[in-house]
Amino acid sequence: MKFFDITVTELHQKLVERELTVTELVSQTLDQIEADQAVLNDFVTINRDEALKQAQAIDEKGVDPDNLWAGIPIAVKDNIVTKGLKTTASSKMLSNFTPIYDATVIERLKANDVIVIGKTNLDEFAMGGSTETSFYGTTRNPWDHTKVPGGSSGGSATTVAAGNSIAALGSDTGGSIRQPASYTGIVGVKPTYGRISRYGLIAFGSSLDQIGPMTRTVKDNAALLNIIAGMDERDLTSSDKEVPDFTAKIGQDIKGMKIALPKEYLGKGINEDVKATIKQAVQTLTDLGATVEEVSLPRSNYGVAAYYIIGSSEASSNLQRFDGIRYGYRADDVKNLEDVYVKSRSEGFGDEVKRRIMLGTYALSAGSYDAFFKKAAQVRTLIIDDFNKVFENYDLIIGPTAPTPAYKIGAEVDDPTTMYMNDVLTIPVNLAGLPAMSLPAGFSEGMPVGLQMIAKPFDEQTMYQAGAAFEAATNFYQKHPETEDK
């Protein structure tokens, strides 16, 4: 069974009515993941034995009719720690790391009888935009196996887009959920910073990182956010704001909703097909009763520069712990303590991770701090101010998720500056800590194009409301002939 034509609600009903047992569901899911693994390379670790054990236990006690996610298998990005299940961050540095505790989001999944089917491939330590920097090799886009799936949550996006997993968790530091969602034609959400606990997420940029859901439909996405969001005393950046039912407004019309379209989001560097798709999306939203007006986010063009200084600086600090002493990869043939540090880090980290560590260390150095990190932090404040001014008069901001559709594998991996610019439309959202969603809007040369919706802080409900209305009106059918269940 492929998950092209079924929602979580429909699948839950089948389990409750015993048209399908949890064991059968999990077994079929594992089989299809393993069948496609050689081509897609979307998983680092497949959790067959434990997943089937959990499935049998749920079958024995019966699926709770009131628990939508009971017995549902989902995939988890391999930078979210899982007790007893290898967690590598797709790095040689952690290739043999098995955590002794669960991340908060994993605890919440297990509390709802959700089954972790496996750990998905990503750019090493989430540093990349194509899933080409993984120690375990490149993941391939299910729409075209010669093209990237985006990154860093490329494995999570691919397994959902291929119909092999009904949902997955990713993480988003500068667009790492939304950009691969755009490239693979699925729904990906980065919630408000602080909406979901980061406890157990292997840190890249602590002021930017956020875990989020990846699904085929808007409602499934909102339903998954329902069970993983909320305050966690182990994460001091998590918010104590009440967690609403994120599905509550789905199905309501959007008449009278005011939506902003920044002129910078359709400017230089945006593919013409992408522009045309977004303009058609504007027409659809207008036909649904929303008012869409052009605005300006004048400092958004500085987002990439500010992000790579702030993100790399935080990465430099966060990755100091991987030193060959406490855990992780340790080099052989070392003669002294300095050798342990230098050789372990030189051999354990890939080129992109090293590049960002060096950039961040330089930006934080005594002679460069004021000129780089402090200035980037000031620019970040200006970007936040731009968003705040727009949100004084508008409910949502829209635009393309990425400037182009998915590109060929190998086309940009040796040109980091070009690759960094692929996140120009998603990065400002992370700098401002806002919620944002990418959902399918159309095609360019046979590849999906994503529409990005950005909401006010902690107003994911409005974003889901508009996203569901758009989804229903466009009827984007995310199916590829090669992965279609005949």
N, C-alpha and C positions, 0 to 999 in steps of 0.2 A: 504493500500500500504506500502510495506517495501522498504527501500532504498538500496537493494542489487544490483540491475541491472541498476541503473540510475545515471548519473552524474549531477552536477549542471547545466551544459550547456544544457543537454537534458531536465531537469526539467524546466529550464527557457523557453525553446522553447515551451513546452506544455502550460505554463502560457501565453506566448505572443499570441499563436494561440488559446487560450481559450479552449483547450482540457480539461483543468482543471482550476478551479478558485482558487484564493489564499485562499478563505474561505474553499473550499473543501480540499485543501492540508493541511491547518492548522488543520482542524477538524479531518482529518484522522490521522495526525501525533499525535495529542493529544490522540486520541482513542487508538492508538497502544502503546504509552508510558504508559498510565494509565492501559492498559490491562496487561502489563509486570511488572508494578511497584512492585506488591506484591512479585514477585519472584526475580527481579533484584535489587530493591531498589537503583536505580541509580539517582533518583531525590529527592531533599529536598523540592522544591516548584515547582508546575506546574502552569504556567501563563495562564490558560484557558481563562478567561473573557477578559483580555486585549489583548491577542494574537488574539482572534477572532474579537475583535473590530478593531484592526489594519488591519487585513486581509480584512474586509469589506470595510474599507476606501481605501485600495489599489485597490480593485476590482472596486470601484466606479470611481476612476480616471483612472484606466487602468494601466497595467504593462508596464513600460518603456522598449522598446526593446533593448535599449543601456545599460541598467543597469542589469548586470548578476544576481545580488543578490536580485533584487526587489521581495518582497513577499515570500522569502525563509525563512522558520523557522529554527532556530538553537538553540542549547542548550549552556548554559553559566555556567562555574564553579562557585560555590557559595561563592567564595572569591573575586569576581569582583562585585563592587557595582552597583546596578540598582535602579534608582529613583522610589520610590513607590512600589518596589518589594522586599520582605524580602531577606536579605543577611546575612547569619549566619556563614560563614566559618566552617560549621558543628560543631559548638561549643555551649555548653550551655551558654557560656558567651554572645553570640550574638543571642540567640534563638528568640528574639523578636525585632531585629533591622531592621528597614525599612529606607533605606537611603533617603536623600533629594536631591541627585544629582546622575548623571550617571558618571561612569568611562569614560575616553576618548574613549576606544575601543567600548563602548556601544553607545556613541554619534555617532561614525563613522558608526556603524552598522545601527543605526536608520536613519542616513542621506542617507543611501543607501536602505532604506525601507526593511531592514532585520528585521524579527520578532523574538524576544527572546521568545522561547517556554517554558522555565523554567530554574531553577537553579539546577545544578547537585551536587551530593554527593562527598565528598572528605575527606581525613584524616584531623582531626581537625587542623585548621589554616595551612593546607598544610604540617603538620608534620607527615610523615609516608610514607610507600612505598607499602601499600596494601589496603587502604580505610577501614581498620579495626578500626581505632582510631576515627571514626566519632561518634558524639553524637547521630546521627540518625541511627546508625547500619551499618553493613557491606554491601557493594555492592558486587554482585556476577558476576563472569565471564560468559558471555553468551555462551561460548564454553563448559563450564563445571561448573555447579552451585555450585559444592563443592570447587571450587578454587577461589582465589582472582583475581581481575582484574588489580592489580597493583595500584600504587598511586603516588602522592596524587590525580591526576586527574582521579581517577578510574570511577567516575560517567560519566564524559564526554566521556571516552574511551568506556565504556559499551554501552551507548545509540547509539553511532555510529556503534560499532561492531554488535549490535543486529539488526541493520537496522531500528531503530526507529527514528534516527535523521540523516540527511545527513551531518551535520557538527556540531562541537562544539568548544568552546574555553576552553583551559586549562591554567595552569600556571606551570612553570618549574623552580625550585630552585636548584635541584641537579639531575634531571632526571624525574621529575613528569609529564611531557608530554610523553617523549620517552619510559620510562619503561612500563607504562600501554598500550601504543600503541603496544609495543612488545608483551605483554601478551595477547592482545585481537585481534591482527592481523589487525591493521589499520595503517594509516600514521599519524605520529605526529611530529611536528617541533617546536624546540626551536630556534627562530631567534637570531641574534646577539644582545648582550646586548646593549640597547639603540635604537634598530630598532623600537620597539613599546613602546608607553608611558605606564608607570606604574601608572599613576594617576588614582586612584580609585581601584587599586589592594590592598587588605588588605595585608600589608607588613609582610613577614617572614624574609628573608635575603635581605636587600635592594641592596646590591652589586651583588646579585646572581639571584634574581627573574626576570622572563620574561614571559609575556603572549604569547601564540602561538596557531595556528590552529590544529585541529584534524579532519581528514576526511577519506574517504575510498580510495581515489585516490590521486596521486601526483599532478595532475593538479588542482583538486578542492582545494587542500591545498594551492597551490601557488596563486590561484585566491582569496581565502579568505584573505591571507596575503596582497594582493594588496590593500584592502580597510581598513585595520586596522593599517598599518604601517605608520610611519612618525613622524616628529618633533612635539613636544607639549611643549609650553612655560610653562605649569604648572608642567612639569617634567624636571628638570634641567639635568637629566642623559640621556634624549632622544637625539638622534643624529639628526643633521641638514643635514645629507647626503641625497642626492636625492633618492627618492624611485623609483626604476625601475619597469618595468612590469615583475613580477617574473615568468610569464608564457612564456616569450619571447624565451627562449632557449629550451623549452619543444618540443620534436620532432626532435631535432638535434642529430646527432650521437655523440658518445664519442670516436671516433678513435683518438689516439694520447694523450688522457688524461692520466696523471700520477697520480696513486693512491697509497697511502702508507698503509700498514697493520702492525701496531705495534705488535711485538712479544709478548709484555706483555698482549695483548688483547686475546691471545689464550693460555695463560699459566695456571698455577695451579688455580683450583677452577672453571674453565669453564666446564660446562656440555659437555660430549662427543658428544651428538647429536647436540648441539649448535655449537661446533667446526666444525663438519661435514657440517652443513648447511652453515656456513660462508665460508668454503673452496669451496663448490659448488658455492656460490655467487661469489667468486674470479674467478672461471672458467668462469662463465657467463659473468662477466665484461671483462675478457680477450678475450672471443669470440666476444664481441662487439667492440673490437679494443683498449681497454684501456691497459695500462701497470700497473701491480700491483706488487709492490716490498715490501719486509719486511724491516721495520725500527725499531727504538727503541724510546720509550718515557720513559726514565729510572725513572723519578720522579712520574709517574702516580700512582704508588703504594702508594704514600703518600697522594693522593688526599682525601681519605675518612677521614683521621685524621685531615687534614687541614680544610676540609669543615665543619666538625661537631664542630670545635672550632669557626671558623668564622661565620658560619650560626647560631649557638646557641647564640653567642655573640650579633649578630645583632637582633636575635629574642628576647633576653632578653631586649634589648633597645626598640624595636618596641612595645612589649607587655606591657610596663609599663603603657600605656594609659588606659588599661582596669583595673580600680581600684575600680569600684563600685560607683564612684562619678559622672562622666560625662555622660556616656551612657553604655549600656550593663547590664549584670546581677548584681544585688545587693542583698546581703544576708539579710535575716530577722534576728530578734533577736540579734541585735548588740547593744552594750552599749557605745561604744566610737569610735573615728575615726580609731584607730588601728584595732578594730574589723571589721569595714567596709572593710578595705583593705585586711586583712588576710582571713576573712571568704568568702568574695566575690571571691577572686582569688582562694582560696582552693576549693570552691564549683563550680566555674565557669569553671575552666580549667581541662582537662583530664590529665591522668598520663604522656603521652608522651610529652605534652606541658610543664608540670611542670618539667619534666626531662631536657628538653632543656633550659628552663629558668634558672634552677639551674646551669647547666653546663656553660651556657654563662655568668651568673653573676660571677661565680667563675673565669672564664678565664679573665674577665675584671677587677677583683679586684686588688688592688694596689700591693699585694704581688705575684700575679700570672701573671700579664699582660705580662711582658717580656718573661716569660718561656712558655707561651701558645699562647696568641693572636698575639703578635709580631712575634713569631717563625712561626706560621701558615701563617701569611701574607708573610713572607720571602719565605716559601715553595711555596706559591701561585705564587710568581714571578718566581721561578725556573720552575714550571710547564708551565707557559706561555712561558718561554724561550725555553722549549723543543718543544712546538707546533710551535713556530716561526722558529726554525731550520728546522723542517720537511717541513714546508710550503715554505721554500726557494726553494725546489726542486720538490714539489708535489702539485697537484691541490686539492686533497681530501685525507682524512684519513678515513678508514673503519674498521669495527670490529663488534662484536656482540653488541646489545643494552644492554642486561642483561645476566648474567652468566648462568641462568637457565630459563626454561619456568615457567609459573605460578604454584604456589605451593598451597597446600591445605589450606583452611581457618582455622585459629587457629594454624597452624604449627609453625609460627615464631613470632607471636605477643607478646609472653612473653619472647622473646630473642632478645632485641633490637640490640645487637651487630651483630648478624647474619643478621637481617633485614637490618641494615645499609650497610652491605657489598654487598647487591643486587644492590646498586647504584655505585659500584666501577668503572664501565665503562662509566657512564654518568656524574658523578660529576666533573671530570677534565675539561669538556667542559664549565660548569658554572663558574668554577674558572677562566678560561681564557676568558670568555665572547664571545665564538665562536658560530656560528650557527651550528645546528646539526639536523638530521632527523632520525627517525626510520621508516622503512617500512618493510612489510612482506617479509620473505625470505624462509620460509619453516615451518616444523613441528617437534616437538619432543613429542612422545607419544600422538599424536593427538592434541597437543596444539601449538599455533603459536610461531614462533621464529622470532625476529626482527633483521634486518641489520641496523647498525648505520652508517650514513655518516656524516662526520664533514668537514666543509668548512672554508676557510679563513674569517676573519671579513668582514661582509657586502657583502659576495659573495654567497648569497642564490641562485642566478640564476644557478651557476654551480652545486650546490647540487641538485636542482630540475631537471636540465638537465640529470644528471647521474641517479637520482632516477627514472625518467620517463622512461629512456631507459631500466633500470633494470626491472621495473614493466612490461613493454611491452614484454620483453623477457621471463620472468618467468610466466606471466599470473596467478599469485597467485589469486585464487578465494576465497574471504573471506566470506564463507557462512557456516553456521552450520545447520544441519538438524532440530534442535529444533526451530530455529528462521527463517527458510526459509519460504518465502511466497509461499504457494503451488499453 
